[in-house]
Amino acid sequence: MHPLIGYLIAVGLFAIGLYGVLTRRNAVLQLAAAELMLGGVHLVLVTTDLVAGLRTGQSFALFIVVVAAAEVGVGLALVLNLWRERASIDTDALPEEDDAGAEARR
């Protein structure tokens, strides 16, 4: 297999994930899109490892799997907390804070 195929698929995955993160309002769908982005990075590391033959890409890919698992755990905890407080997981409905709002709470 030519390495360009792996890189093109990785760019496609990352682009679809980025589009999903920027356009979706549902927090769960945003988490799924972030997982697609991590999958794209994962594929780049594995493809580069196969091309260069250094065997470091595989260890970095394993690290990405661990980070993805931690992201899912933290992300779902945040989504559950959002649901409990607002009864909605729509991220557009969240209030936007500026520096003045953060200063008022301190």
DRENDO-1510 file (C-alpha; in Angstrom, 1 decimal, always signed):
<recs>
REC; n; res; u; v; w
REC; 1; MET; +0.0; +0.0; +0.0 .
REC; 2; HIS; +1.3; +3.4; -0.9 .
REC; 3; PRO; +1.7; +5.7; +2.2 .
REC; 4; LEU; -0.2; +8.5; +0.4 .
REC; 5; ILE; -3.5; +6.5; +0.8 .
REC; 6; GLY; -3.0; +6.3; +4.6 .
REC; 7; TYR; -2.3; +10.0; +4.8 .
REC; 8; LEU; -5.3; +11.0; +2.6 .
REC; 9; ILE; -7.6; +8.8; +4.7 .
REC; 10; ALA; -6.2; +10.4; +7.9 .
REC; 11; VAL; -6.7; +13.9; +6.5 .
REC; 12; GLY; -10.3; +13.0; +5.6 .
REC; 13; LEU; -11.0; +11.6; +9.1 .
REC; 14; PHE; -9.5; +14.7; +10.7 .
REC; 15; ALA; -11.5; +17.0; +8.4 .
REC; 16; ILE; -14.8; +15.3; +9.1 .
REC; 17; GLY; -14.0; +15.4; +12.8 .
REC; 18; LEU; -13.1; +19.1; +12.7 .
REC; 19; TYR; -16.3; +19.8; +10.8 .
REC; 20; GLY; -18.3; +17.9; +13.4 .
REC; 21; VAL; -16.8; +19.7; +16.3 .
REC; 22; LEU; -17.4; +23.1; +14.8 .
REC; 23; THR; -20.9; +22.6; +13.5 .
REC; 24; ARG; -22.7; +20.2; +15.9 .
REC; 25; ARG; -24.5; +21.6; +18.9 .
REC; 26; ASN; -25.0; +18.3; +20.7 .
REC; 27; ALA; -22.2; +17.6; +23.2 .
REC; 28; VAL; -22.2; +13.8; +22.6 .
REC; 29; LEU; -21.8; +14.3; +18.8 .
REC; 30; GLN; -19.0; +16.8; +19.4 .
REC; 31; LEU; -17.2; +14.1; +21.5 .
REC; 32; ALA; -17.7; +11.6; +18.7 .
REC; 33; ALA; -16.3; +14.1; +16.2 .
REC; 34; ALA; -13.3; +14.6; +18.5 .
REC; 35; GLU; -12.8; +10.8; +18.5 .
REC; 36; LEU; -12.7; +10.9; +14.6 .
REC; 37; MET; -10.0; +13.6; +14.8 .
REC; 38; LEU; -8.0; +11.3; +17.2 .
REC; 39; GLY; -8.4; +8.5; +14.7 .
REC; 40; GLY; -7.0; +10.6; +12.0 .
REC; 41; VAL; -3.9; +11.4; +14.1 .
REC; 42; HIS; -3.6; +7.7; +15.0 .
REC; 43; LEU; -3.6; +6.8; +11.4 .
REC; 44; VAL; -0.9; +9.3; +10.5 .
REC; 45; LEU; +1.3; +8.0; +13.3 .
REC; 46; VAL; +0.9; +4.4; +12.2 .
REC; 47; THR; +1.4; +5.2; +8.5 .
REC; 48; THR; +4.6; +7.2; +9.3 .
REC; 49; ASP; +5.8; +4.3; +11.4 .
REC; 50; LEU; +5.3; +2.0; +8.5 .
REC; 51; VAL; +7.1; +4.3; +6.1 .
REC; 52; ALA; +10.1; +5.2; +8.3 .
REC; 53; GLY; +10.3; +1.9; +10.1 .
REC; 54; LEU; +11.3; +3.5; +13.5 .
REC; 55; ARG; +8.7; +1.7; +15.7 .
REC; 56; THR; +8.0; +4.8; +17.6 .
REC; 57; GLY; +4.7; +5.5; +15.9 .
REC; 58; GLN; +3.2; +2.4; +17.4 .
REC; 59; SER; +4.0; +3.5; +20.9 .
REC; 60; PHE; +2.6; +7.0; +20.2 .
REC; 61; ALA; -0.5; +5.3; +18.8 .
REC; 62; LEU; -1.0; +3.3; +22.0 .
REC; 63; PHE; -0.7; +6.6; +23.9 .
REC; 64; ILE; -3.4; +8.1; +21.7 .
REC; 65; VAL; -5.7; +5.1; +22.6 .
REC; 66; VAL; -5.1; +5.8; +26.3 .
REC; 67; VAL; -5.8; +9.5; +25.8 .
REC; 68; ALA; -9.0; +8.7; +23.9 .
REC; 69; ALA; -10.3; +6.5; +26.7 .
REC; 70; ALA; -9.6; +9.2; +29.2 .
REC; 71; GLU; -11.3; +11.8; +27.0 .
REC; 72; VAL; -14.4; +9.7; +26.7 .
REC; 73; GLY; -14.6; +9.2; +30.5 .
REC; 74; VAL; -14.1; +12.9; +31.3 .
REC; 75; GLY; -16.3; +14.0; +28.4 .
REC; 76; LEU; -19.2; +11.8; +29.4 .
REC; 77; ALA; -19.0; +13.0; +33.0 .
REC; 78; LEU; -19.2; +16.6; +31.7 .
REC; 79; VAL; -22.2; +15.7; +29.5 .
REC; 80; LEU; -24.0; +14.0; +32.5 .
REC; 81; ASN; -23.3; +17.1; +34.7 .
REC; 82; LEU; -24.6; +19.4; +31.9 .
REC; 83; TRP; -27.8; +17.2; +31.6 .
REC; 84; ARG; -28.4; +17.3; +35.4 .
REC; 85; GLU; -28.1; +21.1; +35.6 .
REC; 86; ARG; -29.8; +22.2; +32.4 .
REC; 87; ALA; -31.8; +19.2; +31.2 .
REC; 88; SER; -30.2; +19.7; +27.8 .
REC; 89; ILE; -26.9; +18.8; +26.2 .
REC; 90; ASP; -27.1; +21.6; +23.6 .
REC; 91; THR; -23.8; +23.5; +23.7 .
REC; 92; ASP; -25.3; +26.6; +22.1 .
REC; 93; ALA; -27.5; +27.1; +25.1 .
REC; 94; LEU; -24.6; +27.4; +27.5 .
REC; 95; PRO; -23.9; +30.9; +28.7 .
REC; 96; GLU; -20.8; +32.5; +27.4 .
REC; 97; GLU; -18.6; +33.9; +30.1 .
REC; 98; ASP; -16.2; +36.8; +29.7 .
REC; 99; ASP; -13.4; +37.9; +32.0 .
REC; 100; ALA; -15.8; +40.1; +34.0 .
REC; 101; GLY; -18.1; +37.1; +34.8 .
REC; 102; ALA; -15.1; +35.1; +36.0 .
REC; 103; GLU; -13.9; +38.0; +38.1 .
REC; 104; ALA; -17.3; +38.3; +39.7 .
REC; 105; ARG; -17.3; +34.7; +41.0 .
REC; 106; ARG; -13.9; +35.0; +42.7 .
</recs>
